[in-house]
Amino acid sequence: MSNNAAINFRDPALVRKAGMSALQKELGPVGTAYFLRQFSVGQGDYTAKREKLLAGITLDDIIANVREIDRRKP
C-alpha cells in the first residue's frame, strides 16, 4: 500500500494497516515492536493527578527550585 491515493484515510483500519506496513518496511519487525512500545493509552485521570500534585505550588516556587538545581550543578 505505498500509493496514498489507494488509502481511504477516513477508515481507521486501513490507515492502521498502511501504517503498520510502512513501519515494518522501514524498521523491520523488531524495530516496529520497539517503536510501538513507546506508546500507551495510559490510565487514570491525568488532569486530576496533576492538579493534586501541583496544588499550592506557585511560579515563584518553580523558579526557586530551578535556580537551586542550577546552583548544585558542578
PQR file with spaces between the fields and no chain letter, atoms N, CA, C, O and H, PARSE charges and radii, in Angstrom:
ATOM       1  N    MET     1       0.826   -1.199    0.000 -0.4000 1.5000
ATOM       2  CA   MET     1       0.000    0.000    0.000 -0.0000 2.0000
ATOM       3  C    MET     1       0.863    1.251    0.000  0.5500 1.7000
ATOM       4  O    MET     1       0.757    2.071    0.912 -0.5500 1.4000
ATOM       5  N    SER     2       1.680    1.407   -0.966 -0.4000 1.5000
ATOM       6  CA   SER     2       2.559    2.562   -0.982 -0.0000 2.0000
ATOM       7  C    SER     2       1.937    3.768   -1.662  0.5500 1.7000
ATOM       8  O    SER     2       2.484    4.868   -1.578 -0.5500 1.4000
ATOM       9  H    SER     2       1.765    0.741   -1.707  0.4000 1.0000
ATOM      10  N    ASN     3       0.809    3.590   -2.334 -0.4000 1.5000
ATOM      11  CA   ASN     3       0.153    4.684   -3.024 -0.0000 2.0000
ATOM      12  C    ASN     3      -0.893    5.323   -2.108  0.5500 1.7000
ATOM      13  O    ASN     3      -1.905    4.701   -1.786 -0.5500 1.4000
ATOM      14  H    ASN     3       0.364    2.697   -2.402  0.4000 1.0000
ATOM      15  N    ASN     4      -0.644    6.567   -1.693 -0.4000 1.5000
ATOM      16  CA   ASN     4      -1.568    7.246   -0.782 -0.0000 2.0000
ATOM      17  C    ASN     4      -2.964    7.387   -1.361  0.5500 1.7000
ATOM      18  O    ASN     4      -3.942    7.418   -0.614 -0.5500 1.4000
ATOM      19  H    ASN     4       0.178    7.073   -1.955  0.4000 1.0000
ATOM      20  N    ALA     5      -3.073    7.472   -2.687 -0.4000 1.5000
ATOM      21  CA   ALA     5      -4.382    7.627   -3.309 -0.0000 2.0000
ATOM      22  C    ALA     5      -5.243    6.392   -3.078  0.5500 1.7000
ATOM      23  O    ALA     5      -6.470    6.478   -3.131 -0.5500 1.4000
ATOM      24  H    ALA     5      -2.279    7.447   -3.294  0.4000 1.0000
ATOM      25  N    ALA     6      -4.616    5.238   -2.822 -0.4000 1.5000
ATOM      26  CA   ALA     6      -5.367    3.999   -2.633 -0.0000 2.0000
ATOM      27  C    ALA     6      -5.859    3.826   -1.199  0.5500 1.7000
ATOM      28  O    ALA     6      -6.603    2.891   -0.905 -0.5500 1.4000
ATOM      29  H    ALA     6      -3.619    5.168   -2.779  0.4000 1.0000
ATOM      30  N    ILE     7      -5.448    4.718   -0.314 -0.4000 1.5000
ATOM      31  CA   ILE     7      -5.817    4.589    1.104 -0.0000 2.0000
ATOM      32  C    ILE     7      -6.988    5.520    1.411  0.5500 1.7000
ATOM      33  O    ILE     7      -6.937    6.718    1.131 -0.5500 1.4000
ATOM      34  H    ILE     7      -4.843    5.477   -0.553  0.4000 1.0000
ATOM      35  N    ASN     8      -8.031    4.954    1.985 -0.4000 1.5000
ATOM      36  CA   ASN     8      -9.145    5.769    2.466 -0.0000 2.0000
ATOM      37  C    ASN     8      -8.772    6.209    3.875  0.5500 1.7000
ATOM      38  O    ASN     8      -8.914    5.438    4.824 -0.5500 1.4000
ATOM      39  H    ASN     8      -8.072    3.981    2.212  0.4000 1.0000
ATOM      40  N    PHE     9      -8.295    7.441    4.017 -0.4000 1.5000
ATOM      41  CA   PHE     9      -7.807    7.921    5.307 -0.0000 2.0000
ATOM      42  C    PHE     9      -8.913    8.100    6.333  0.5500 1.7000
ATOM      43  O    PHE     9      -8.633    8.369    7.501 -0.5500 1.4000
ATOM      44  H    PHE     9      -8.179    8.067    3.246  0.4000 1.0000
ATOM      45  N    ARG    10     -10.152    7.956    5.920 -0.4000 1.5000
ATOM      46  CA   ARG    10     -11.270    8.041    6.864 -0.0000 2.0000
ATOM      47  C    ARG    10     -11.595    6.685    7.463  0.5500 1.7000
ATOM      48  O    ARG    10     -12.467    6.577    8.325 -0.5500 1.4000
ATOM      49  H    ARG    10     -10.379    7.737    4.972  0.4000 1.0000
ATOM      50  N    ASP    11     -10.906    5.659    7.016 -0.4000 1.5000
ATOM      51  CA   ASP    11     -11.130    4.299    7.529 -0.0000 2.0000
ATOM      52  C    ASP    11      -9.963    3.948    8.450  0.5500 1.7000
ATOM      53  O    ASP    11      -8.881    3.618    7.967 -0.5500 1.4000
ATOM      54  H    ASP    11     -10.198    5.747    6.315  0.4000 1.0000
ATOM      55  N    PRO    12     -10.163    4.011    9.771 -0.5600 1.5000
ATOM      56  CA   PRO    12      -9.061    3.772   10.714  0.2800 2.0000
ATOM      57  C    PRO    12      -8.370    2.423   10.511  0.5500 1.7000
ATOM      58  O    PRO    12      -7.157    2.325   10.699 -0.5500 1.4000
ATOM      59  N    ALA    13      -9.103    1.399   10.139 -0.4000 1.5000
ATOM      60  CA   ALA    13      -8.489    0.083    9.945 -0.0000 2.0000
ATOM      61  C    ALA    13      -7.505    0.107    8.778  0.5500 1.7000
ATOM      62  O    ALA    13      -6.428   -0.483    8.861 -0.5500 1.4000
ATOM      63  H    ALA    13     -10.088    1.479    9.987  0.4000 1.0000
ATOM      64  N    LEU    14      -7.868    0.783    7.699 -0.4000 1.5000
ATOM      65  CA   LEU    14      -6.964    0.869    6.546 -0.0000 2.0000
ATOM      66  C    LEU    14      -5.740    1.720    6.854  0.5500 1.7000
ATOM      67  O    LEU    14      -4.630    1.394    6.434 -0.5500 1.4000
ATOM      68  H    LEU    14      -8.743    1.263    7.631  0.4000 1.0000
ATOM      69  N    VAL    15      -5.939    2.800    7.582 -0.4000 1.5000
ATOM      70  CA   VAL    15      -4.806    3.661    7.967 -0.0000 2.0000
ATOM      71  C    VAL    15      -3.853    2.889    8.870  0.5500 1.7000
ATOM      72  O    VAL    15      -2.635    2.968    8.711 -0.5500 1.4000
ATOM      73  H    VAL    15      -6.841    3.065    7.924  0.4000 1.0000
ATOM      74  N    ARG    16      -4.416    2.138    9.824 -0.4000 1.5000
ATOM      75  CA   ARG    16      -3.588    1.328   10.728 -0.0000 2.0000
ATOM      76  C    ARG    16      -2.790    0.292    9.935  0.5500 1.7000
ATOM      77  O    ARG    16      -1.598    0.101   10.178 -0.5500 1.4000
ATOM      78  H    ARG    16      -5.405    2.074    9.954  0.4000 1.0000
ATOM      79  N    LYS    17      -3.454   -0.373    8.987 -0.4000 1.5000
ATOM      80  CA   LYS    17      -2.789   -1.397    8.179 -0.0000 2.0000
ATOM      81  C    LYS    17      -1.660   -0.783    7.353  0.5500 1.7000
ATOM      82  O    LYS    17      -0.567   -1.345    7.283 -0.5500 1.4000
ATOM      83  H    LYS    17      -4.422   -0.217    8.790  0.4000 1.0000
ATOM      84  N    ALA    18      -1.915    0.357    6.732 -0.4000 1.5000
ATOM      85  CA   ALA    18      -0.886    1.034    5.939 -0.0000 2.0000
ATOM      86  C    ALA    18       0.271    1.492    6.826  0.5500 1.7000
ATOM      87  O    ALA    18       1.436    1.384    6.443 -0.5500 1.4000
ATOM      88  H    ALA    18      -2.802    0.814    6.788  0.4000 1.0000
ATOM      89  N    GLY    19      -0.058    2.003    8.009 -0.4000 1.5000
ATOM      90  CA   GLY    19       0.979    2.452    8.938 -0.0000 2.0000
ATOM      91  C    GLY    19       1.852    1.310    9.420  0.5500 1.7000
ATOM      92  O    GLY    19       3.075    1.433    9.476 -0.5500 1.4000
ATOM      93  H    GLY    19      -1.004    2.092    8.319  0.4000 1.0000
ATOM      94  N    MET    20       1.219    0.196    9.768 -0.4000 1.5000
ATOM      95  CA   MET    20       1.992   -0.977   10.202 -0.0000 2.0000
ATOM      96  C    MET    20       2.889   -1.480    9.080  0.5500 1.7000
ATOM      97  O    MET    20       4.037   -1.861    9.312 -0.5500 1.4000
ATOM      98  H    MET    20       0.225    0.097    9.722  0.4000 1.0000
ATOM      99  N    SER    21       2.361   -1.477    7.878 -0.4000 1.5000
ATOM     100  CA   SER    21       3.149   -1.922    6.726 -0.0000 2.0000
ATOM     101  C    SER    21       4.375   -1.021    6.536  0.5500 1.7000
ATOM     102  O    SER    21       5.479   -1.507    6.291 -0.5500 1.4000
ATOM     103  H    SER    21       1.429   -1.167    7.690  0.4000 1.0000
ATOM     104  N    ALA    22       4.170    0.288    6.650 -0.4000 1.5000
ATOM     105  CA   ALA    22       5.281    1.231    6.492 -0.0000 2.0000
ATOM     106  C    ALA    22       6.316    1.056    7.602  0.5500 1.7000
ATOM     107  O    ALA    22       7.519    1.083    7.344 -0.5500 1.4000
ATOM     108  H    ALA    22       3.273    0.683    6.849  0.4000 1.0000
ATOM     109  N    LEU    23       5.845    0.877    8.838 -0.4000 1.5000
ATOM     110  CA   LEU    23       6.770    0.663    9.954 -0.0000 2.0000
ATOM     111  C    LEU    23       7.596   -0.600    9.739  0.5500 1.7000
ATOM     112  O    LEU    23       8.816   -0.586    9.903 -0.5500 1.4000
ATOM     113  H    LEU    23       4.867    0.855    9.048  0.4000 1.0000
ATOM     114  N    GLN    24       6.938   -1.674    9.375 -0.4000 1.5000
ATOM     115  CA   GLN    24       7.643   -2.943    9.186 -0.0000 2.0000
ATOM     116  C    GLN    24       8.629   -2.857    8.031  0.5500 1.7000
ATOM     117  O    GLN    24       9.711   -3.440    8.095 -0.5500 1.4000
ATOM     118  H    GLN    24       5.947   -1.685    9.242  0.4000 1.0000
ATOM     119  N    LYS    25       8.267   -2.138    6.981 -0.4000 1.5000
ATOM     120  CA   LYS    25       9.171   -1.983    5.837 -0.0000 2.0000
ATOM     121  C    LYS    25      10.425   -1.212    6.242  0.5500 1.7000
ATOM     122  O    LYS    25      11.537   -1.585    5.870 -0.5500 1.4000
ATOM     123  H    LYS    25       7.388   -1.665    6.929  0.4000 1.0000
ATOM     124  N    GLU    26      10.240   -0.133    7.008 -0.4000 1.5000
ATOM     125  CA   GLU    26      11.368    0.728    7.373 -0.0000 2.0000
ATOM     126  C    GLU    26      12.151    0.231    8.579  0.5500 1.7000
ATOM     127  O    GLU    26      13.374    0.366    8.617 -0.5500 1.4000
ATOM     128  H    GLU    26       9.337    0.170    7.311  0.4000 1.0000
ATOM     129  N    LEU    27      11.467   -0.344    9.567 -0.4000 1.5000
ATOM     130  CA   LEU    27      12.122   -0.698   10.823 -0.0000 2.0000
ATOM     131  C    LEU    27      12.326   -2.194   11.013  0.5500 1.7000
ATOM     132  O    LEU    27      13.120   -2.610   11.856 -0.5500 1.4000
ATOM     133  H    LEU    27      10.473   -0.454    9.537  0.4000 1.0000
ATOM     134  N    GLY    28      11.622   -2.999   10.242 -0.4000 1.5000
ATOM     135  CA   GLY    28      11.664   -4.437   10.460 -0.0000 2.0000
ATOM     136  C    GLY    28      10.785   -4.793   11.646  0.5500 1.7000
ATOM     137  O    GLY    28      10.279   -3.903   12.329 -0.5500 1.4000
ATOM     138  H    GLY    28      10.977   -2.661    9.556  0.4000 1.0000
ATOM     139  N    PRO    29      10.596   -6.090   11.902 -0.5600 1.5000
ATOM     140  CA   PRO    29       9.685   -6.499   12.969  0.2800 2.0000
ATOM     141  C    PRO    29      10.134   -6.075   14.370  0.5500 1.7000
ATOM     142  O    PRO    29       9.309   -5.655   15.182 -0.5500 1.4000
ATOM     143  N    VAL    30      11.411   -6.180   14.653 -0.4000 1.5000
ATOM     144  CA   VAL    30      11.901   -5.822   15.992 -0.0000 2.0000
ATOM     145  C    VAL    30      11.815   -4.312   16.202  0.5500 1.7000
ATOM     146  O    VAL    30      11.374   -3.853   17.256 -0.5500 1.4000
ATOM     147  H    VAL    30      12.081   -6.521   13.994  0.4000 1.0000
ATOM     148  N    GLY    31      12.232   -3.550   15.210 -0.4000 1.5000
ATOM     149  CA   GLY    31      12.152   -2.095   15.308 -0.0000 2.0000
ATOM     150  C    GLY    31      10.716   -1.618   15.447  0.5500 1.7000
ATOM     151  O    GLY    31      10.427   -0.686   16.198 -0.5500 1.4000
ATOM     152  H    GLY    31      12.590   -3.923   14.354  0.4000 1.0000
ATOM     153  N    THR    32       9.822   -2.266   14.715 -0.4000 1.5000
ATOM     154  CA   THR    32       8.399   -1.927   14.815 -0.0000 2.0000
ATOM     155  C    THR    32       7.894   -2.172   16.228  0.5500 1.7000
ATOM     156  O    THR    32       7.168   -1.348   16.785 -0.5500 1.4000
ATOM     157  H    THR    32      10.056   -3.023   14.105  0.4000 1.0000
ATOM     158  N    ALA    33       8.276   -3.299   16.805 -0.4000 1.5000
ATOM     159  CA   ALA    33       7.843   -3.618   18.166 -0.0000 2.0000
ATOM     160  C    ALA    33       8.376   -2.582   19.155  0.5500 1.7000
ATOM     161  O    ALA    33       7.635   -2.131   20.028 -0.5500 1.4000
ATOM     162  H    ALA    33       8.866   -3.968   16.353  0.4000 1.0000
ATOM     163  N    TYR    34       9.636   -2.202   19.035 -0.4000 1.5000
ATOM     164  CA   TYR    34      10.201   -1.192   19.934 -0.0000 2.0000
ATOM     165  C    TYR    34       9.504    0.153   19.760  0.5500 1.7000
ATOM     166  O    TYR    34       9.231    0.852   20.736 -0.5500 1.4000
ATOM     167  H    TYR    34      10.238   -2.569   18.325  0.4000 1.0000
ATOM     168  N    PHE    35       9.219    0.507   18.512 -0.4000 1.5000
ATOM     169  CA   PHE    35       8.536    1.767   18.247 -0.0000 2.0000
ATOM     170  C    PHE    35       7.152    1.773   18.889  0.5500 1.7000
ATOM     171  O    PHE    35       6.782    2.743   19.551 -0.5500 1.4000
ATOM     172  H    PHE    35       9.440   -0.061   17.720  0.4000 1.0000
ATOM     173  N    LEU    36       6.395    0.718   18.706 -0.4000 1.5000
ATOM     174  CA   LEU    36       5.035    0.656   19.227 -0.0000 2.0000
ATOM     175  C    LEU    36       4.994    0.612   20.752  0.5500 1.7000
ATOM     176  O    LEU    36       4.023    1.063   21.359 -0.5500 1.4000
ATOM     177  H    LEU    36       6.695   -0.071   18.169  0.4000 1.0000
ATOM     178  N    ARG    37       6.032    0.075   21.367 -0.4000 1.5000
ATOM     179  CA   ARG    37       6.067    0.012   22.834 -0.0000 2.0000
ATOM     180  C    ARG    37       6.212    1.394   23.468  0.5500 1.7000
ATOM     181  O    ARG    37       5.990    1.550   24.669 -0.5500 1.4000
ATOM     182  H    ARG    37       6.821   -0.292   20.874  0.4000 1.0000
ATOM     183  N    GLN    38       6.585    2.398   22.669 -0.4000 1.5000
ATOM     184  CA   GLN    38       6.742    3.752   23.201 -0.0000 2.0000
ATOM     185  C    GLN    38       5.411    4.411   23.503  0.5500 1.7000
ATOM     186  O    GLN    38       5.366    5.417   24.212 -0.5500 1.4000
ATOM     187  H    GLN    38       6.765    2.271   21.694  0.4000 1.0000
ATOM     188  N    PHE    39       4.332    3.866   22.980 -0.4000 1.5000
ATOM     189  CA   PHE    39       3.027    4.499   23.094 -0.0000 2.0000
ATOM     190  C    PHE    39       2.092    3.642   23.924  0.5500 1.7000
ATOM     191  O    PHE    39       2.048    2.422   23.772 -0.5500 1.4000
ATOM     192  H    PHE    39       4.369    3.049   22.404  0.4000 1.0000
ATOM     193  N    SER    40       1.352    4.287   24.796 -0.4000 1.5000
ATOM     194  CA   SER    40       0.352    3.567   25.575 -0.0000 2.0000
ATOM     195  C    SER    40      -0.825    4.499   25.835  0.5500 1.7000
ATOM     196  O    SER    40      -0.682    5.721   25.811 -0.5500 1.4000
ATOM     197  H    SER    40       1.388    5.279   24.920  0.4000 1.0000
ATOM     198  N    VAL    41      -1.961    3.920   26.077 -0.4000 1.5000
ATOM     199  CA   VAL    41      -3.163    4.688   26.335 -0.0000 2.0000
ATOM     200  C    VAL    41      -3.077    5.369   27.691  0.5500 1.7000
ATOM     201  O    VAL    41      -3.599    6.470   27.868 -0.5500 1.4000
ATOM     202  H    VAL    41      -2.077    2.927   26.096  0.4000 1.0000
ATOM     203  N    GLY    42      -2.432    4.735   28.637 -0.4000 1.5000
ATOM     204  CA   GLY    42      -2.318    5.296   29.972 -0.0000 2.0000
ATOM     205  C    GLY    42      -3.525    4.941   30.818  0.5500 1.7000
ATOM     206  O    GLY    42      -4.483    4.332   30.341 -0.5500 1.4000
ATOM     207  H    GLY    42      -2.007    3.841   28.494  0.4000 1.0000
ATOM     208  N    GLN    43      -3.461    5.326   32.064 -0.4000 1.5000
ATOM     209  CA   GLN    43      -4.545    5.007   32.985 -0.0000 2.0000
ATOM     210  C    GLN    43      -4.820    6.197   33.874  0.5500 1.7000
ATOM     211  O    GLN    43      -3.950    7.040   34.090 -0.5500 1.4000
ATOM     212  H    GLN    43      -2.682    5.820   32.451  0.4000 1.0000
ATOM     213  N    GLY    44      -6.025    6.261   34.386 -0.4000 1.5000
ATOM     214  CA   GLY    44      -6.373    7.277   35.365 -0.0000 2.0000
ATOM     215  C    GLY    44      -6.705    8.619   34.747  0.5500 1.7000
ATOM     216  O    GLY    44      -6.829    8.760   33.530 -0.5500 1.4000
ATOM     217  H    GLY    44      -6.732    5.576   34.211  0.4000 1.0000
ATOM     218  N    ASP    45      -6.843    9.591   35.616 -0.4000 1.5000
ATOM     219  CA   ASP    45      -7.204   10.947   35.223 -0.0000 2.0000
ATOM     220  C    ASP    45      -5.980   11.841   35.413  0.5500 1.7000
ATOM     221  O    ASP    45      -5.693   12.285   36.524 -0.5500 1.4000
ATOM     222  H    ASP    45      -6.742    9.477   36.604  0.4000 1.0000
ATOM     223  N    TYR    46      -5.266   12.099   34.321 -0.4000 1.5000
ATOM     224  CA   TYR    46      -4.037   12.870   34.382 -0.0000 2.0000
ATOM     225  C    TYR    46      -4.293   14.268   34.945  0.5500 1.7000
ATOM     226  O    TYR    46      -3.505   14.773   35.744 -0.5500 1.4000
ATOM     227  H    TYR    46      -5.500   11.737   33.418  0.4000 1.0000
ATOM     228  N    THR    47      -5.388   14.886   34.530 -0.4000 1.5000
ATOM     229  CA   THR    47      -5.671   16.248   34.969 -0.0000 2.0000
ATOM     230  C    THR    47      -5.850   16.310   36.484  0.5500 1.7000
ATOM     231  O    THR    47      -5.302   17.193   37.143 -0.5500 1.4000
ATOM     232  H    THR    47      -6.028   14.476   33.881  0.4000 1.0000
ATOM     233  N    ALA    48      -6.613   15.377   37.028 -0.4000 1.5000
ATOM     234  CA   ALA    48      -6.829   15.357   38.480 -0.0000 2.0000
ATOM     235  C    ALA    48      -5.520   15.094   39.214  0.5500 1.7000
ATOM     236  O    ALA    48      -5.245   15.730   40.232 -0.5500 1.4000
ATOM     237  H    ALA    48      -7.059   14.659   36.493  0.4000 1.0000
ATOM     238  N    LYS    49      -4.710   14.166   38.711 -0.4000 1.5000
ATOM     239  CA   LYS    49      -3.421   13.877   39.354 -0.0000 2.0000
ATOM     240  C    LYS    49      -2.503   15.093   39.305  0.5500 1.7000
ATOM     241  O    LYS    49      -1.832   15.404   40.289 -0.5500 1.4000
ATOM     242  H    LYS    49      -4.933   13.649   37.884  0.4000 1.0000
ATOM     243  N    ARG    50      -2.470   15.786   38.158 -0.4000 1.5000
ATOM     244  CA   ARG    50      -1.613   16.960   38.008 -0.0000 2.0000
ATOM     245  C    ARG    50      -2.054   18.060   38.971  0.5500 1.7000
ATOM     246  O    ARG    50      -1.220   18.694   39.619 -0.5500 1.4000
ATOM     247  H    ARG    50      -3.015   15.534   37.359  0.4000 1.0000
ATOM     248  N    GLU    51      -3.358   18.284   39.064 -0.4000 1.5000
ATOM     249  CA   GLU    51      -3.866   19.330   39.966 -0.0000 2.0000
ATOM     250  C    GLU    51      -3.509   19.022   41.416  0.5500 1.7000
ATOM     251  O    GLU    51      -3.149   19.920   42.176 -0.5500 1.4000
ATOM     252  H    GLU    51      -4.035   17.770   38.538  0.4000 1.0000
ATOM     253  N    LYS    52      -3.610   17.751   41.796 -0.4000 1.5000
ATOM     254  CA   LYS    52      -3.261   17.358   43.168 -0.0000 2.0000
ATOM     255  C    LYS    52      -1.756   17.519   43.400  0.5500 1.7000
ATOM     256  O    LYS    52      -1.334   18.016   44.444 -0.5500 1.4000
ATOM     257  H    LYS    52      -3.902   17.021   41.179  0.4000 1.0000
ATOM     258  N    LEU    53      -0.956   17.099   42.424 -0.4000 1.5000
ATOM     259  CA   LEU    53       0.493   17.170   42.541 -0.0000 2.0000
ATOM     260  C    LEU    53       0.992   18.614   42.638  0.5500 1.7000
ATOM     261  O    LEU    53       1.927   18.910   43.381 -0.5500 1.4000
ATOM     262  H    LEU    53      -1.299   16.696   41.576  0.4000 1.0000
ATOM     263  N    LEU    54       0.354   19.503   41.876 -0.4000 1.5000
ATOM     264  CA   LEU    54       0.824   20.883   41.814 -0.0000 2.0000
ATOM     265  C    LEU    54       0.058   21.843   42.722  0.5500 1.7000
ATOM     266  O    LEU    54       0.287   23.052   42.675 -0.5500 1.4000
ATOM     267  H    LEU    54      -0.405   19.262   41.272  0.4000 1.0000
ATOM     268  N    ALA    55      -0.843   21.322   43.543 -0.4000 1.5000
ATOM     269  CA   ALA    55      -1.637   22.178   44.429 -0.0000 2.0000
ATOM     270  C    ALA    55      -0.727   22.997   45.330  0.5500 1.7000
ATOM     271  O    ALA    55       0.147   22.455   46.006 -0.5500 1.4000
ATOM     272  H    ALA    55      -1.029   20.340   43.582  0.4000 1.0000
ATOM     273  N    GLY    56      -0.935   24.287   45.333 -0.4000 1.5000
ATOM     274  CA   GLY    56      -0.184   25.169   46.229 -0.0000 2.0000
ATOM     275  C    GLY    56       1.182   25.575   45.713  0.5500 1.7000
ATOM     276  O    GLY    56       1.879   26.340   46.381 -0.5500 1.4000
ATOM     277  H    GLY    56      -1.644   24.728   44.784  0.4000 1.0000
ATOM     278  N    ILE    57       1.589   25.095   44.557 -0.4000 1.5000
ATOM     279  CA   ILE    57       2.897   25.459   44.015 -0.0000 2.0000
ATOM     280  C    ILE    57       2.734   26.691   43.136  0.5500 1.7000
ATOM     281  O    ILE    57       1.879   26.732   42.252 -0.5500 1.4000
ATOM     282  H    ILE    57       1.023   24.474   44.014  0.4000 1.0000
ATOM     283  N    THR    58       3.563   27.686   43.392 -0.4000 1.5000
ATOM     284  CA   THR    58       3.493   28.928   42.616 -0.0000 2.0000
ATOM     285  C    THR    58       4.618   28.980   41.591  0.5500 1.7000
ATOM     286  O    THR    58       5.551   28.177   41.630 -0.5500 1.4000
ATOM     287  H    THR    58       4.258   27.652   44.110  0.4000 1.0000
ATOM     288  N    LEU    59       4.515   29.924   40.686 -0.4000 1.5000
ATOM     289  CA   LEU    59       5.581   30.130   39.711 -0.0000 2.0000
ATOM     290  C    LEU    59       6.880   30.489   40.416  0.5500 1.7000
ATOM     291  O    LEU    59       7.955   30.061   39.995 -0.5500 1.4000
ATOM     292  H    LEU    59       3.758   30.576   40.654  0.4000 1.0000
ATOM     293  N    ASP    60       6.791   31.261   41.471 -0.4000 1.5000
ATOM     294  CA   ASP    60       7.990   31.616   42.247 -0.0000 2.0000
ATOM     295  C    ASP    60       8.646   30.366   42.850  0.5500 1.7000
ATOM     296  O    ASP    60       9.872   30.269   42.906 -0.5500 1.4000
ATOM     297  H    ASP    60       5.918   31.608   41.814  0.4000 1.0000
ATOM     298  N    ASP    61       7.825   29.417   43.299 -0.4000 1.5000
ATOM     299  CA   ASP    61       8.359   28.149   43.828 -0.0000 2.0000
ATOM     300  C    ASP    61       9.141   27.405   42.743  0.5500 1.7000
ATOM     301  O    ASP    61      10.230   26.887   42.990 -0.5500 1.4000
ATOM     302  H    ASP    61       6.829   29.496   43.254  0.4000 1.0000
ATOM     303  N    ILE    62       8.579   27.363   41.564 -0.4000 1.5000
ATOM     304  CA   ILE    62       9.224   26.654   40.453 -0.0000 2.0000
ATOM     305  C    ILE    62      10.542   27.321   40.089  0.5500 1.7000
ATOM     306  O    ILE    62      11.555   26.647   39.900 -0.5500 1.4000
ATOM     307  H    ILE    62       7.695   27.784   41.363  0.4000 1.0000
ATOM     308  N    ILE    63      10.527   28.642   39.992 -0.4000 1.5000
ATOM     309  CA   ILE    63      11.754   29.386   39.658 -0.0000 2.0000
ATOM     310  C    ILE    63      12.821   29.150   40.719  0.5500 1.7000
ATOM     311  O    ILE    63      13.984   28.927   40.385 -0.5500 1.4000
ATOM     312  H    ILE    63       9.705   29.190   40.146  0.4000 1.0000
ATOM     313  N    ALA    64      12.444   29.197   41.979 -0.4000 1.5000
ATOM     314  CA   ALA    64      13.402   28.959   43.059 -0.0000 2.0000
ATOM     315  C    ALA    64      13.975   27.554   42.976  0.5500 1.7000
ATOM     316  O    ALA    64      15.167   27.349   43.208 -0.5500 1.4000
ATOM     317  H    ALA    64      11.499   29.379   42.250  0.4000 1.0000
ATOM     318  N    ASN    65      13.126   26.584   42.646 -0.4000 1.5000
ATOM     319  CA   ASN    65      13.574   25.200   42.523 -0.0000 2.0000
ATOM     320  C    ASN    65      14.574   25.053   41.382  0.5500 1.7000
ATOM     321  O    ASN    65      15.598   24.386   41.535 -0.5500 1.4000
ATOM     322  H    ASN    65      12.158   26.750   42.458  0.4000 1.0000
ATOM     323  N    VAL    66      14.288   25.664   40.253 -0.4000 1.5000
ATOM     324  CA   VAL    66      15.194   25.595   39.105 -0.0000 2.0000
ATOM     325  C    VAL    66      16.526   26.247   39.444  0.5500 1.7000
ATOM     326  O    VAL    66      17.584   25.722   39.099 -0.5500 1.4000
ATOM     327  H    VAL    66      13.456   26.206   40.129  0.4000 1.0000
ATOM     328  N    ARG    67      16.476   27.375   40.108 -0.4000 1.5000
ATOM     329  CA   ARG    67      17.720   28.060   40.499 -0.0000 2.0000
ATOM     330  C    ARG    67      18.540   27.206   41.461  0.5500 1.7000
ATOM     331  O    ARG    67      19.767   27.171   41.368 -0.5500 1.4000
ATOM     332  H    ARG    67      15.616   27.802   40.388  0.4000 1.0000
ATOM     333  N    GLU    68      17.873   26.522   42.378 -0.4000 1.5000
ATOM     334  CA   GLU    68      18.570   25.644   43.324 -0.0000 2.0000
ATOM     335  C    GLU    68      19.236   24.484   42.582  0.5500 1.7000
ATOM     336  O    GLU    68      20.373   24.119   42.882 -0.5500 1.4000
ATOM     337  H    GLU    68      16.876   26.551   42.454  0.4000 1.0000
ATOM     338  N    ILE    69      18.537   23.921   41.633 -0.4000 1.5000
ATOM     339  CA   ILE    69      19.111   22.821   40.840 -0.0000 2.0000
ATOM     340  C    ILE    69      20.324   23.320   40.072  0.5500 1.7000
ATOM     341  O    ILE    69      21.357   22.650   40.040 -0.5500 1.4000
ATOM     342  H    ILE    69      17.614   24.218   41.390  0.4000 1.0000
ATOM     343  N    ASP    70      20.208   24.507   39.445 -0.4000 1.5000
ATOM     344  CA   ASP    70      21.347   25.078   38.713 -0.0000 2.0000
ATOM     345  C    ASP    70      22.528   25.360   39.640  0.5500 1.7000
ATOM     346  O    ASP    70      23.683   25.173   39.257 -0.5500 1.4000
ATOM     347  H    ASP    70      19.370   25.051   39.472  0.4000 1.0000
ATOM     348  N    ARG    71      22.237   25.807   40.848 -0.4000 1.5000
ATOM     349  CA   ARG    71      23.294   26.121   41.811 -0.0000 2.0000
ATOM     350  C    ARG    71      24.083   24.869   42.192  0.5500 1.7000
ATOM     351  O    ARG    71      25.285   24.938   42.447 -0.5500 1.4000
ATOM     352  H    ARG    71      21.299   25.959   41.159  0.4000 1.0000
ATOM     353  N    ARG    72      23.401   23.731   42.229 -0.4000 1.5000
ATOM     354  CA   ARG    72      24.044   22.475   42.642 -0.0000 2.0000
ATOM     355  C    ARG    72      24.842   21.808   41.517  0.5500 1.7000
ATOM     356  O    ARG    72      25.610   20.882   41.775 -0.5500 1.4000
ATOM     357  H    ARG    72      22.424   23.674   42.022  0.4000 1.0000
ATOM     358  N    LYS    73      24.671   22.258   40.301 -0.4000 1.5000
ATOM     359  CA   LYS    73      25.401   21.650   39.181 -0.0000 2.0000
ATOM     360  C    LYS    73      26.893   21.937   39.321  0.5500 1.7000
ATOM     361  O    LYS    73      27.290   23.026   39.735 -0.5500 1.4000
ATOM     362  H    LYS    73      24.046   23.011   40.092  0.4000 1.0000
ATOM     363  N    PRO    74      27.715   20.946   38.972 -0.5600 1.5000
ATOM     364  CA   PRO    74      29.171   21.153   39.081  0.2800 2.0000
ATOM     365  C    PRO    74      29.688   22.139   38.057  0.5500 1.7000
ATOM     366  O    PRO    74      30.886   22.418   38.019 -0.5500 1.4000
